[in-house]
Structure formats: structure tokens, C-alpha cells
Amino acid sequence: MNVWFQILDTAGAVLVFIGAAICLLGVIGMLRLPDVLSRSHAATKPQTLGMLLVLAGVALRLRSGMDLATLALIGFFQLMTSPVAAHLVARSAYRTGQIDHRELLFDELDEQLTEER
């Protein structure tokens, strides 16, 4: 086996491990944080970064064209869907009154909702 392939395999394993650790931290944040907005943040930011690191690690290991294209599509859809889902969850929590308005520094959505009525 070539030395470069061993280096790529080791780098891929390190990226997969770091990505999995970041995803674990996001899950712990979702369990430990007190409110919907904080949990929404913990559900999207570390999960997306962790998933991209895992995909990069797997890409370093697989190295074929079709596999890399599939991993790129997975990464693209992860980047497109995760922030949108978090935004919808946070907005629905705001509209149903599950947000403590005293905790917010800025409440720009309140101005928009009062203009709609």
C-alpha cells in the first residue's frame, strides 16, 4: 500500500472521529439547553459541521468519482435543509408563545407580526 493512501486513510479517520464528536456535542446541547431557540441552535450548527466533517473523512477513504458525487449531494442537501428546518421550528415556537420574550435581546419578528394584523 502506498504511503499517501495510508496518510489519506488516517486523515479520513481523524475527520470522521472529530465530526462524530461534534455531533455528540450538539446532541448533548439539545438535551441540556433550556429553551427552544437554544436547542434549535444546538440542533443545526454543530450537526451540520459534524456531518460535513464526517462526509469529508469518508470522501478521503472512498476516493471514487461516484462516491464523491454522492457525498457532495448529501452535503449539499444537509446545508440546504438543516437551517430551513431550524428556522421553521423557531418561528413556530415563537408564534405559539413558547418563547420567553424577556430573554430576547432583539425582537424584530414582533414588529412584523403586528404589521400583518
Protein Blocks (a to p, Z undefined) as FASTA:
>chain_A
ZZklmmmmmmmmmmmmmmmmmmmmmmmmmmmpmbfklmmmmmmmmmmmmmmmmmmmmmmm
nopaklmmmmmmmmmmmmmmmmmmmmmmmmmmmmnopacfklpmbdfklmmmmmmZZ
